[in-house]
Amino acid sequence: MSDTPINVFGRSVDAAGIARVVENGLDGATLQAEGTGFIVTVAPKRRLRRAAGREVTVNVRLDYFEDAAGQRQVLGMSNFVRSNMGGPGIAYVLSAIPELRVAVAFMAKPPVAPEPHDELFQLALAVAAAANGFVLSIEHGQVWSGDGRLLASTELAQPVVSSAPVDDQDPDDDFAPDPPPVDRVIRRLLVLTAVAARGLAEAEGRYLNEARTGILGWVGGLDLDDELEPAERRLITAAAGEVLSMDQVTASWRTEGAAVLAWAVGLLELSRHDVPIDPVDLSRVIGFPDVSTTSSLIAPLSLKAPEELGALADRLFAVHWRLREHSLRPRSMNFAEFARTAWFGPLDIDGVPVLDNDLAVVDLPLMDADASDVAVATSVVMERHLAANWLREGGIYSETDTST
């Protein structure tokens, strides 16, 4: 079987109907129910009219997005598309992702090729149309609609220009870093926590009025209004249930930036680059949502040394670069050697997990890692890179540069 399936994601909850579309498109297929989903298979020994004799397994799953891990996949997919792709249908894809309910994985040997002559790919398009969704290939960096239109692609993203970290820039540049003092770091940490909490609450869809009231009370009680950026203020003051799906996604990922700032003032240890921070841990270390607890916890805090903050930013730059490079040109590389010899390096990967000389994601070399795990790691690293660069540069948080 191919290790890099082509996936269909859709908003339909009719798993049986979708499975029948797959079954009808494969001569000699066997359909088997599994939990709330189905598995459709074809044996390689049979000569098939549509599958060209290939070994095929198609998994139709309704439980893919249901639990906390599934929600992380939604957020990771959204950030992957938003950060690494461009194209005429990018807005449609981003608006559809938070509403996804069914996942269909096409695994075949030989693998599915995203080309008109590949009948399995044509079947995937038909499934996307039936599922009210789209076809996604992380390996090829492309998203297609059910009628075969290319919606988004990594090739249509803005070009990546590798650059050195901020400390190595020409001192005559117009940009002058202004690192934030500890009181500003703490206030930004609290704002990011509030924003993430509102996004997570809206995504969960329960106790929305209570969540809104509690978050606004916490922000007001800590006098954070002047730290709120306009978009952040609109989000936390929005009526219950009125936060747009994409704003929920963006806000929820601010947990990772908040974690970096919490680390910077000694409140929290950062997890690996491929392990999202648990929002419960973040809330606990800052006393959210109790104003008096938060006030007592933040009073004695101090900022780590600039050298330690800079080292984190350098490592995140290196990991972000590798993940971004992989999204555009997926292939194995000797990342350890590249880090030592890069023209814009050397890159600091001290303590970064490496396997077979390449970046490790969920205990596998990057090329062998599951695409969904890579997407989650990319989102984690992008948000942390933003926070680490802001600690170096100051200014407006959301406008902090994270180019690689």
Buried (B, 14 or more C-beta within 10 A) or exposed (E): EBEBBBBBBBBBBBBBEBBBBBBBBBEBBEBEEEEBBBBBBBEEEBEBEBBEBBBBBBBBBBBBBEEEEBBBBBBBBBBBBBBBBBBEBBEBBBEBBBBBBBBBBBBBEEBBBBEEEBBBBBBBBBBBBBBBBBBBBBBBBBBBBBEBBBBBBBEBBEEBEEBBBBEEEEEEEEEEEEBBEBEBBBBBBBBBBBBBBBBBBBBEEEEBEEBBEBBBEBBEBBEBEEBBBEEBBEBBEBEBEEBEBBBBBBBBBBBBBBBBBBBBBEBBEBBBBBEBBEBEBBBBBBBBBBBEEBEEBBEEBEBBEEEEBBBBBBBBBBBBBBBBBBBEEBEEBEBBEBBEEBEBBEBBBEEBBBBBBBBBBBEBBBBBBBBBBBBBBBBBBBBBBBBBBBBBBBBEBBEBBBBB
